[in-house]
Amino acid sequence: MASLSPSGEGYGGSLRYLTPLIRERGHTLPRPSGVIEHYRDFLPVSENTPIVTLGEGDTPLVKSRQIGPALGCKALYFKLEGCNPTGSFKDRGMCMAVAKAIEAGRERIICASTGNTSASAAAYGAKYGLQTFVLVPAGEIALGKIAQAMAYGARILAVNGSFDDALTTVRGLVEILDIELVNSVNPFRIQGQKTGAFEIVDELGDAPDILSIPVGNAGNITAYWMGFKEYKAAGRSKKLPHMMGFQAAGASPIVQDRIIERPETVATAIRIGNPASWKRAVAARDESGGRIEAVTDEQIIAAYLKLAREEGLFFEPASAASVAGLMRLPELGVDLTGKTIVCILTGTGLKDPGTAEKRAFVKMELVEPDMESVMALIGAPRRK
Ligand SMILES: *Cc1c(COP(=O)(O)O)cnc(C)c1O
């Protein structure tokens, strides 16, 4: 069971005085269920807002053993957002968006998606009895993600166009239909997602020097920056991080400062040519003294395999973009020595098994099911 921050925060402070007592008796504290309950003091919720949760948030912050030391930083941590209930950070925002949709009396939700938003919407929609519609670009969604939407029972509309086309369509639809839009243009999504920044500060005791994050529709970099600023304003941290965002080279509208009509990248979750939160991502970069840079698919795949093989972390290509980008920063003139860095690993590698199969270049070795044959392949010395 994940432990609570040492101060016992996360109960709105109400149980804080009990913490030492409970510790002393050797009991573990009950875990707050989900981000709405945990961080309700920082979220736009009232008594009328239902606590919608699948147990999202409270994800591990794991210290790097290879990549961080090689970069010479003080400490590099990976935030494992793939440990959320549907396997990506989208759940942090989706619980808020769905809670507010229910509060507003809606019975239907809709989103455009490169995959993870649809998986998340479909899961929360299923639990809370909302009819869920997802518009996805036909043929461009990673297998694991579409499998989720199918299993959760969403209506899947595969559009003959890009993610950006699908988003334009749903934005128009919700103007005329009684249906809630749960893309990150929904402000409650960003509100929920900012809790990722809170967790980092609660765990490290302050903000890191650098936050490294992939950028697609740019909602998450917007949310983290909002979270860090709000926590600092509330006196929970002393500093703010430099926000380092990374786009895939073939889908890098912010870096190139122009809309990309046909974005292309192996990292399907960030295959976006016209990000909805474009301006806010630029603001996060500029206010924080950060950078938004591009990484090639080759760099993304190299980081994807490095993460898996040197850190034991299997995350999807879009997540690896933040690692690929971090590794590029020294050559771009950013000094990482002595820095505390957090890298957001946004979605589990199981979402996209096809990429591992194609890019890991590992062949299964056929062998007869007897000891002699297997021993010949293993080549280990005999026990002494
Ligand atoms: C959605 C998503 C992103 C991109 O986040 P934005 O908020 O769209 O910038 C990156 N990685 C994964 C795994 C995602 O699901």
The ligand as an SDF file (V2000), in Angstrom:
LIG
                    3D

 15 15  0  0  0  0  0  0  0  0999 V2000
   -1.9820   12.3670  -23.6300 C   0  0  0  0  0  0  0  0  0  0  0  0
   -0.6140   11.8430  -23.5440 C   0  0  0  0  0  0  0  0  0  0  0  0
    0.5150   12.6470  -23.7230 C   0  0  0  0  0  0  0  0  0  0  0  0
    0.4340   14.0840  -24.1200 C   0  0  0  0  0  0  0  0  0  0  0  0
   -0.1540   14.8820  -23.1300 O   0  0  0  0  0  0  0  0  0  0  0  0
   -0.7910   16.2800  -23.5350 P   0  0  0  0  0  0  0  0  0  0  0  0
   -1.5000   16.7400  -22.3370 O   0  0  0  0  0  0  0  0  0  0  0  0
   -1.7090   16.0040  -24.6970 O   0  0  0  0  0  0  0  0  0  0  0  0
    0.3360   17.1610  -23.9430 O   0  0  0  0  0  0  0  0  0  0  0  0
    1.7610   12.0700  -23.5530 C   0  0  0  0  0  0  0  0  0  0  0  0
    1.8990   10.7640  -23.2350 N   0  0  0  0  0  0  0  0  0  0  0  0
    0.8400    9.9750  -23.0610 C   0  0  0  0  0  0  0  0  0  0  0  0
    1.0600    8.5540  -22.7180 C   0  0  0  0  0  0  0  0  0  0  0  0
   -0.4550   10.4760  -23.1990 C   0  0  0  0  0  0  0  0  0  0  0  0
   -1.4910    9.6690  -23.0270 O   0  0  0  0  0  0  0  0  0  0  0  0
  1  2  1  0
  2  3  1  0
  2 14  2  0
  3  4  1  0
  3 10  2  0
  4  5  1  0
  5  6  1  0
  6  7  2  0
  6  8  1  0
  6  9  1  0
 10 11  1  0
 11 12  2  0
 12 13  1  0
 12 14  1  0
 14 15  1  0
M  END
$$$$
